[in-house]
Amino acid sequence: MSNVLIDGYNLGLERGTGVATYARNLSHELKALGHQVSVLYGNRAAPSREALLREIAFFDSNVGERDRFLEILDQMHRALVGPLGHFATSVPISGQVITRAFSARLPAYDHILNAADVFKRSQSAFKLWGSMSTVAVPKRPDLVHWTYPVPLHIKRAPNVYTMHDLVPLRLPYTTLDKKRTYLKLMRHIAKCADHIVTVSECSRHDIIKMLGISPNRVTNTYQSVSIPDRYANKEERLVAQEVEGATGVGYKNYFLFWGSIEPKKNIGRMIEAYLASGVDTPLVILGAQAWKSEQELRILDDDVIRFLTVADGQIRTKKRVIQLSYAPFSLLVSLIRGAKAALFPSLYEGFGLPALEAMLLGTPVICSNTASLPEVVGDAAVMIDPYDTAALSAAIWTVDRDADLRAELASRGVREAARFSPEIYREKLRALYSRFV
């Protein structure tokens, strides 16, 4: 049995993201392969000699937080002398702290480690010095798998890094990353990593070409999708109740988009195409507003988000576009199951997990024909040019009216999703890790 360490860089996010899902799924597959899993977090809490206090502070960093004056002195010292080593301490999860509220976010693990602010500090150090920082851990792992490109490594162990995509370089106008620093970090990792992992052939091609990496140093494992039966197979009657309660619209009577409201997701063109389609089926947009979200949503106002309906001889208004900022995972699964079709016209994706989730749940998909999405959806989606609003509008109109097409897409989707099962993903990981442990 090998000890594999992964980072918890994205696992601390309260709301789910694709990279958080990736890290969480990876932890479960590592356990299924028989490995011991250690997860390194970078919570703010300062280390303590008392085990109980470390456990408490892991779930509330205000406990045991370092003195602000000492923190400033430490930051000044690090800035002057360059990147220093970080030290991780074990976090005992004894059960004395009630953690059920975090159960959906915690990965599978044998050991939890924490190094105070390690991710933030290592990024600051890289900006200043252009060097990777090190982390010392209580027990040296047999393999380190960084699930995101962070400027960290652990000495005397193989260090593998996942690069999900190079969107900040391919579509620089869609992200807030400092492009000079980002490119420098990607090149540095490409040079020093024992291996690079990615999640699609599209991303693998970008990494090899743009970073000049030898093809034999980059492996595409894809991703897996698995939704617990208690959500995926919930009684339709209950799903319909949840959907109507959350959105005010009926089961299988709305289009659905979910994800961050940001330029890469192409929300503005999606809304424009939806409104131009003239369909009566409402559009539900589920996602937190991120960078430039106001530009993506600027087309929406009271005049365009409603349409007239006639019921009981009276003219009433009904929402055309319904926005939800957040839904817990259980409700998200019900919303996907209850949708007439899922819309995912992203400009660029390293993988495209939402499209795969929809297919697994038997929901028809309309998505882009760019980047990795054709690899994921195969022949199980209506694909369009994401820059062509007329084509997207026509696709929405067609799928809205053609029940036979929706049934065919749903059937194909379940079949295509089987290509990304946990079992297949697990074998790809086994083959990759066998090179190092």
C-alpha positions in Angstrom: 0.0 0.0 0.0 1.4 3.4 -1.0 0.9 6.7 0.6 -0.3 9.3 -1.9 -0.5 13.0 -0.9 -2.9 15.3 -2.7 -3.5 19.0 -2.1 -6.7 20.5 -0.7 -6.2 23.8 -2.6 -9.7 23.7 -4.1 -11.4 21.5 -1.6 -11.8 24.4 0.9 -14.3 26.1 -1.5 -17.8 26.3 0.0 -19.4 26.1 -3.4 -18.6 23.3 -5.8 -16.3 23.8 -8.8 -15.1 21.5 -11.5 -11.6 21.4 -10.0 -12.9 20.7 -6.5 -15.0 17.8 -7.9 -11.8 16.6 -9.7 -9.8 16.6 -6.5 -12.6 15.0 -4.5 -13.2 12.2 -7.1 -9.4 11.6 -7.3 -9.3 11.0 -3.5 -12.0 8.4 -3.7 -10.4 6.6 -6.6 -7.1 6.5 -4.8 -8.7 4.8 -1.9 -10.4 2.4 -4.2 -7.0 1.5 -5.6 -5.8 0.6 -2.1 -3.6 3.7 -1.5 -3.4 5.6 1.8 -4.5 9.2 1.1 -3.1 12.3 2.8 -4.7 15.7 2.0 -2.7 18.9 2.5 -4.7 22.0 3.3 -3.6 25.6 3.7 -6.0 26.9 6.3 -5.0 30.1 8.1 -5.0 28.6 11.6 -1.5 28.6 13.2 -0.2 25.2 14.3 -0.8 24.2 17.9 0.8 21.5 20.1 -2.6 20.6 21.4 -4.3 18.0 19.1 -7.9 19.1 20.0 -7.1 22.7 19.2 -5.7 21.7 15.8 -8.9 19.8 15.1 -11.1 22.8 16.1 -9.0 25.3 14.2 -9.2 23.2 11.0 -12.9 23.8 10.9 -12.7 27.4 12.1 -9.4 29.2 11.4 -10.3 32.0 13.8 -9.3 29.6 16.6 -5.6 29.7 17.0 -5.0 32.3 14.3 -1.6 33.9 14.4 -1.0 37.3 15.9 -1.4 39.9 13.2 1.9 41.6 14.1 3.8 38.4 14.0 2.2 37.5 10.7 3.4 40.8 9.1 6.9 40.3 10.4 6.9 36.8 8.9 5.7 38.1 5.6 8.5 40.7 5.5 11.1 38.1 6.4 9.9 35.8 3.6 10.0 38.7 1.1 13.6 39.5 2.0 15.1 36.1 2.1 13.1 34.4 -0.6 11.0 31.3 -0.6 11.3 29.2 2.6 10.1 25.8 3.4 6.7 25.3 4.9 5.9 22.8 7.6 2.7 20.8 7.7 1.2 19.4 10.9 -1.3 16.6 11.2 -4.9 17.4 12.0 -6.6 14.7 14.0 -10.2 14.1 13.0 -11.3 12.4 16.2 -15.0 13.0 16.0 -15.0 15.5 18.9 -15.8 18.3 16.4 -19.2 17.6 14.7 -18.4 17.6 11.0 -21.6 16.5 9.3 -22.0 20.0 7.8 -18.8 19.5 5.9 -19.4 15.9 4.8 -20.2 16.8 1.1 -16.9 18.8 0.8 -14.5 16.5 2.6 -12.5 14.1 0.4 -11.7 10.5 1.1 -8.6 10.5 3.4 -6.5 8.7 5.9 -4.6 11.7 7.1 -5.4 15.4 7.1 -2.5 17.8 7.1 -2.4 21.6 7.3 0.3 24.2 6.6 -0.9 27.7 7.4 -1.6 29.7 4.3 0.7 27.6 2.3 -0.9 28.1 -1.1 -1.2 31.9 -0.7 2.3 32.2 0.6 3.8 30.0 -2.1 2.1 32.0 -4.8 3.4 35.3 -3.3 6.9 33.8 -3.1 6.8 32.7 -6.8 5.7 36.2 -7.9 8.7 37.7 -6.1 11.4 35.1 -6.7 10.2 32.8 -9.5 10.9 29.7 -7.4 8.9 26.8 -6.1 8.4 26.5 -2.3 8.8 23.3 -0.4 6.6 21.6 2.2 7.9 19.3 4.9 5.3 16.8 6.0 5.3 14.4 9.1 5.7 11.3 6.9 7.2 11.5 3.4 4.7 10.3 0.8 5.5 7.7 -1.9 3.8 10.1 -4.5 2.6 13.6 -4.5 -0.3 14.5 -6.9 -1.0 18.3 -7.0 -4.5 18.6 -8.4 -3.9 22.1 -9.6 -0.8 24.0 -10.8 0.6 25.4 -7.5 4.2 26.5 -6.9 4.9 23.8 -4.4 6.7 20.5 -4.2 7.8 18.0 -1.7 11.4 16.8 -1.7 12.5 13.2 -2.2 9.2 12.2 -3.7 7.8 12.1 -7.2 5.7 15.2 -7.8 2.9 14.9 -10.4 0.8 18.0 -11.4 -2.6 18.2 -13.0 -3.0 21.0 -15.6 -6.7 21.0 -16.4 -6.4 23.4 -19.3 -4.5 26.5 -20.5 -7.5 28.8 -20.8 -5.6 31.9 -19.4 -3.2 31.5 -22.4 -5.7 30.4 -25.1 -8.4 32.9 -24.1 -6.5 35.5 -22.1 -9.4 38.0 -22.2 -11.7 35.6 -20.2 -9.7 35.3 -17.0 -8.2 37.5 -14.3 -4.9 35.7 -14.0 -1.7 37.7 -14.3 -0.7 36.2 -17.6 3.1 36.8 -17.3 3.2 35.1 -13.9 0.8 32.3 -15.0 2.9 31.5 -18.1 6.1 31.5 -16.0 4.6 29.1 -13.5 3.3 26.7 -16.1 6.7 26.6 -17.8 8.4 26.1 -14.4 6.1 23.2 -13.5 6.5 21.8 -17.0 10.3 21.7 -16.5 10.5 20.4 -12.9 7.5 18.1 -12.6 8.0 14.3 -12.7 4.9 14.1 -14.8 2.0 16.2 -16.0 -1.6 14.9 -15.9 -4.5 16.5 -17.9 -8.2 15.7 -18.5 -8.6 15.7 -22.3 -6.8 15.2 -25.6 -7.5 18.9 -26.4 -5.8 20.1 -23.2 -2.9 17.6 -23.7 -2.3 19.0 -27.2 -2.3 22.6 -25.8 0.2 21.7 -23.0 2.6 19.9 -25.4 2.5 22.7 -28.0 2.4 25.8 -25.8 4.8 24.7 -23.1 7.1 22.6 -25.2 6.7 19.5 -23.1 7.7 16.1 -24.5 4.5 14.1 -25.3 5.7 11.2 -23.1 5.6 13.4 -20.1 1.9 14.3 -20.4 -0.9 11.8 -19.7 -4.6 12.4 -20.3 -6.6 10.4 -17.8 -10.0 12.2 -18.5 -12.3 12.5 -15.5 -15.0 10.3 -14.1 -18.6 11.1 -13.1 -20.5 9.4 -10.4 -23.7 10.6 -8.7 -25.0 8.9 -5.6 -28.1 6.7 -6.2 -30.0 8.6 -3.6 -29.9 11.6 -5.9 -29.7 10.1 -9.3 -32.6 7.7 -8.8 -34.8 9.8 -6.6 -38.5 9.3 -7.3 -39.6 11.6 -10.1 -42.5 12.9 -8.1 -40.1 14.2 -5.4 -37.8 15.6 -8.1 -40.7 17.5 -9.6 -41.7 18.9 -6.2 -38.1 20.1 -5.6 -37.8 21.7 -9.0 -41.1 23.5 -8.8 -40.4 24.7 -5.3 -37.0 26.1 -6.3 -37.8 27.6 -9.7 -41.6 28.0 -9.9 -41.6 26.1 -13.2 -42.6 22.6 -14.1 -40.7 19.3 -14.4 -39.2 18.9 -17.9 -40.4 22.4 -18.7 -37.2 24.6 -18.6 -33.8 24.8 -20.1 -30.9 24.8 -17.6 -27.4 26.3 -17.5 -25.3 25.8 -14.4 -21.8 27.1 -13.7 -20.0 30.4 -12.9 -21.2 33.5 -14.6 -18.0 34.5 -16.4 -16.9 35.3 -19.9 -15.6 31.8 -20.7 -19.1 30.4 -20.2 -20.6 32.5 -23.0 -23.7 33.4 -21.0 -24.4 36.6 -22.9 -24.7 34.9 -26.3 -26.7 32.1 -24.7 -29.3 34.5 -23.3 -29.4 36.3 -26.7 -29.9 33.1 -28.6 -32.5 31.9 -26.1 -34.6 35.1 -26.4 -34.3 35.0 -30.2 -35.5 31.4 -30.4 -39.0 32.5 -29.4 -39.7 29.4 -27.3 -42.1 29.6 -24.4 -40.0 27.2 -22.2 -38.2 29.3 -19.5 -34.5 29.4 -19.1 -33.0 28.7 -15.6 -29.5 30.1 -15.0 -27.8 28.6 -11.8 -24.5 30.1 -10.9 -22.6 32.6 -8.8 -21.7 35.9 -10.5 -18.0 36.1 -11.1 -15.7 38.4 -13.0 -17.5 40.5 -15.7 -20.8 38.8 -14.8 -22.6 42.1 -15.2 -21.5 42.2 -18.9 -22.7 38.7 -19.5 -26.1 39.5 -17.9 -26.6 43.0 -19.2 -29.2 41.9 -21.7 -31.6 41.0 -18.9 -34.1 43.5 -17.6 -37.7 43.5 -16.7 -38.8 44.1 -20.3 -37.1 41.0 -21.7 -37.2 38.4 -18.9 -41.0 38.1 -18.9 -43.6 37.0 -21.5 -47.4 37.1 -21.6 -49.5 34.1 -20.8 -53.2 33.6 -20.8 -54.7 31.5 -18.0 -58.3 31.4 -16.8 -59.2 34.1 -19.3 -56.7 36.5 -17.8 -53.4 37.9 -19.2 -50.5 37.3 -16.9 -46.8 37.7 -17.0 -44.4 34.8 -16.6 -40.6 34.8 -16.2 -38.7 33.8 -19.2 -35.3 33.8 -17.4 -34.9 32.6 -13.8 -31.7 33.2 -11.9 -30.5 31.2 -8.9 -27.2 32.0 -7.4 -26.7 28.7 -5.6 -28.1 25.2 -5.1 -26.8 22.4 -2.8 -25.7 19.3 -4.7 -28.8 17.3 -4.0 -31.0 20.1 -5.5 -28.6 20.6 -8.4 -29.0 16.9 -9.4 -32.8 17.3 -9.3 -32.6 20.5 -11.4 -30.5 18.7 -14.0 -32.9 15.7 -14.0 -35.9 18.0 -14.3 -34.6 20.1 -17.2 -36.0 19.7 -20.8 -32.4 20.2 -21.9 -29.1 21.5 -20.6 -27.3 24.4 -22.3 -23.5 24.5 -22.2 -22.3 26.8 -25.0 -18.9 27.5 -23.3 -16.2 29.1 -25.4 -13.5 26.7 -24.1 -13.4 23.9 -21.6 -10.6 21.6 -20.5 -13.1 18.8 -19.9 -16.7 20.0 -19.6 -18.1 18.2 -16.5 -21.6 19.7 -16.6 -22.2 18.2 -20.0 -21.2 14.8 -18.8 -23.3 15.1 -15.6 -26.4 15.9 -17.8 -25.8 12.9 -20.0 -25.4 10.6 -17.1 -28.7 11.8 -15.7 -30.5 11.4 -19.1 -30.9 15.1 -19.8 -30.4 16.2 -23.5 -27.5 18.5 -24.1 -26.9 21.5 -26.4 -23.2 22.4 -26.2 -20.2 23.9 -28.1 -18.3 22.1 -30.8 -15.0 23.5 -29.6 -12.1 22.4 -27.3 -12.7 19.2 -25.4 -16.5 19.0 -25.6 -16.7 16.9 -28.7 -14.5 14.3 -26.9 -16.9 14.2 -24.0 -20.3 14.2 -25.7 -19.5 12.1 -28.8 -22.8 11.9 -30.8 -25.0 12.4 -27.8 -25.5 16.2 -28.0 -26.6 18.9 -30.4 -23.3 20.8 -31.0 -23.0 24.3 -32.3 -20.4 27.0 -32.9 -20.5 29.0 -29.6 -19.9 32.3 -31.4 -22.9 31.7 -33.7 -26.0 32.9 -31.8 -28.2 32.1 -34.7 -27.1 28.4 -34.7 -27.6 28.2 -30.9 -31.0 29.8 -31.2 -32.0 27.3 -33.9 -30.8 24.4 -31.7 -32.8 25.6 -28.8 -36.0 25.9 -31.0 -35.5 22.4 -32.5 -34.8 20.7 -29.2 -37.7 22.5 -27.5 -40.2 21.1 -30.1 -38.8 17.7 -31.0 -39.7 15.2 -28.3 -38.3 12.3 -30.3 -34.9 14.1 -30.6 -34.8 14.7 -26.9 -35.5 11.0 -26.2 -32.8 10.0 -28.6 -30.2 12.4 -27.1 -31.1 11.2 -23.6 -30.5 7.6 -24.6 -27.3 8.3 -26.3 -26.1 10.4 -23.4 -26.4 7.6 -20.9 -24.4 5.4 -23.2 -21.7 8.0 -23.8 -21.4 8.8 -20.1 -20.5 5.1 -19.5 -17.1 5.8 -21.2 -16.2 8.0 -18.2 -17.2 5.6 -15.4 -15.2 5.5 -12.1 -13.9 2.0 -13.1 -12.4 3.2 -16.4 -10.9 6.3 -14.7 -9.5 4.1 -11.9 -7.6 1.9 -14.4 -6.1 5.0 -16.1 -4.9 6.2 -12.7 -3.5 2.7 -11.9 -1.5 2.7 -15.1 -0.2 6.2 -14.4 0.8 5.6 -10.8 2.5 2.3 -11.6 5.3 4.4 -13.1 6.2 5.9 -9.8 5.0 3.6 -6.9 
